[in-house]
Amino acid sequence: MEPDNTTPHNASEYDQIIRGIIPLYETIQSESVDLVNSVRPDVKYWLDTGCGSGYLIEVALPLFPQTHFILTDPSECMLKEAKKRFENKPSERVKIHTAMGSEKLMPSGLEVKPQVITAILCHHYLTASGRRRAVQSCFEILEEGGLLVAFENIDFGLSRANEIALDRWGNHQMKQGSSVSAVEAHRKRFKTRYFPITIDEHLDLLKNTGFQMSKMFWLSYMQAGFFAIK
C-alpha cells in the first residue's frame, strides 16, 4: 500500500521513523530555527511549507512569542497530524492552511505576506518544473527583505560521489535499526521517488528567481541547507 504522503512512511508513523532515516534530523530543525533567529528575529508571520507533522514549528513556537505561524503541506494526513500537535495552542499563533504544495501557493491565497518561509526536506519531491514553480511562489509570497530557508536532499553531481554518500546514508540507517532490505528500498528512491539537484543548481535557481542573496549554510551526508533573502 502506498503511503498517504510523498515520504515512504504514513503520516501517523512519520515522527517515530524519520529520525532513524535522516541523519541529524533534529539538528536540521534547530539549525533552521537558529538561522531565522539570526536573520529575522522580528518575524511576525512565518509560513512553513511542506510542514509535515509540524515538528519545526513546535521547536520555534516558544522561541518566537510574537510570531504567527502558518502551516501547509501537500498531504491532508500530515496536516491532521499537525492539527493534533497544536490542538491546545491559540489559533492566532498557529494556523493550519489548506493542503497544497509550495508550487501551488499564491500570494492571493494568504491574508498576509510572511517575513519568513521555511521549506524543510520537501521540494526535492518535485520535478524540475515543479521545483521552479515552488521557489518562484515562495519568492512572490515573501515580503521584501524576507527570508527563505530550505533543506534538501542533494545530488553531488558525480555517480561515484553519490554512491559513497548513499553508502554512508545506508550505514546510518542500519545503525538506527533499519534492515538491509529497508535500506535498499530507500536507496532505490534516489532520482525515482525524489529528485535531488546539485548545490550549484540550487544556488543558480535561487539567484535566477530573483533573490538578492543566496547561500548554502549547512551540509551533512546528502542533506544541505540553503537560505535566500528577497
NORZIDA-V471231 format. One record per residue. N is the residue number from 1. RES is the residue in one letter. BURIAL is 1 if it has 9 or more other C-alpha atoms within 8 Angstrom, else 0. Layout:
((N/RES/BURIAL) (N/RES/BURIAL))
This chain:
((1/M/0) (2/E/0) (3/P/1) (4/D/1) (5/N/1) (6/T/0) (7/T/0) (8/P/0) (9/H/1) (10/N/1) (11/A/1) (12/S/0) (13/E/0) (14/Y/1) (15/D/1) (16/Q/0) (17/I/1) (18/I/1) (19/R/1) (20/G/1) (21/I/1) (22/I/0) (23/P/1) (24/L/0) (25/Y/1) (26/E/0) (27/T/0) (28/I/1) (29/Q/1) (30/S/1) (31/E/0) (32/S/1) (33/V/1) (34/D/0) (35/L/0) (36/V/1) (37/N/0) (38/S/0) (39/V/0) (40/R/1) (41/P/0) (42/D/0) (43/V/1) (44/K/1) (45/Y/1) (46/W/1) (47/L/1) (48/D/1) (49/T/1) (50/G/1) (51/C/1) (52/G/1) (53/S/1) (54/G/1) (55/Y/0) (56/L/1) (57/I/1) (58/E/0) (59/V/1) (60/A/1) (61/L/1) (62/P/0) (63/L/0) (64/F/0) (65/P/0) (66/Q/0) (67/T/1) (68/H/1) (69/F/1) (70/I/1) (71/L/1) (72/T/1) (73/D/1) (74/P/1) (75/S/1) (76/E/0) (77/C/1) (78/M/1) (79/L/1) (80/K/1) (81/E/1) (82/A/1) (83/K/1) (84/K/0) (85/R/1) (86/F/0) (87/E/0) (88/N/0) (89/K/0) (90/P/0) (91/S/0) (92/E/0) (93/R/1) (94/V/1) (95/K/1) (96/I/1) (97/H/0) (98/T/0) (99/A/1) (100/M/1) (101/G/1) (102/S/1) (103/E/1) (104/K/1) (105/L/1) (106/M/1) (107/P/1) (108/S/0) (109/G/0) (110/L/0) (111/E/0) (112/V/0) (113/K/1) (114/P/1) (115/Q/1) (116/V/1) (117/I/1) (118/T/1) (119/A/1) (120/I/1) (121/L/1) (122/C/1) (123/H/1) (124/H/1) (125/Y/1) (126/L/1) (127/T/0) (128/A/0) (129/S/0) (130/G/1) (131/R/1) (132/R/1) (133/R/1) (134/A/1) (135/V/1) (136/Q/1) (137/S/1) (138/C/1) (139/F/1) (140/E/0) (141/I/1) (142/L/1) (143/E/1) (144/E/0) (145/G/0) (146/G/1) (147/L/1) (148/L/1) (149/V/1) (150/A/1) (151/F/1) (152/E/1) (153/N/1) (154/I/1) (155/D/1) (156/F/1) (157/G/0) (158/L/0) (159/S/0) (160/R/0) (161/A/1) (162/N/1) (163/E/0) (164/I/0) (165/A/1) (166/L/1) (167/D/0) (168/R/1) (169/W/1) (170/G/1) (171/N/0) (172/H/1) (173/Q/1) (174/M/1) (175/K/0) (176/Q/0) (177/G/0) (178/S/1) (179/S/0) (180/V/0) (181/S/0) (182/A/0) (183/V/1) (184/E/1) (185/A/0) (186/H/0) (187/R/1) (188/K/0) (189/R/1) (190/F/1) (191/K/0) (192/T/0) (193/R/0) (194/Y/1) (195/F/1) (196/P/1) (197/I/1) (198/T/1) (199/I/1) (200/D/0) (201/E/0) (202/H/1) (203/L/1) (204/D/0) (205/L/1) (206/L/1) (207/K/1) (208/N/0) (209/T/1) (210/G/0) (211/F/1) (212/Q/0) (213/M/0) (214/S/1) (215/K/0) (216/M/1) (217/F/0) (218/W/0) (219/L/1) (220/S/0) (221/Y/0) (222/M/1) (223/Q/1) (224/A/1) (225/G/1) (226/F/1) (227/F/1) (228/A/1) (229/I/1) (230/K/1))
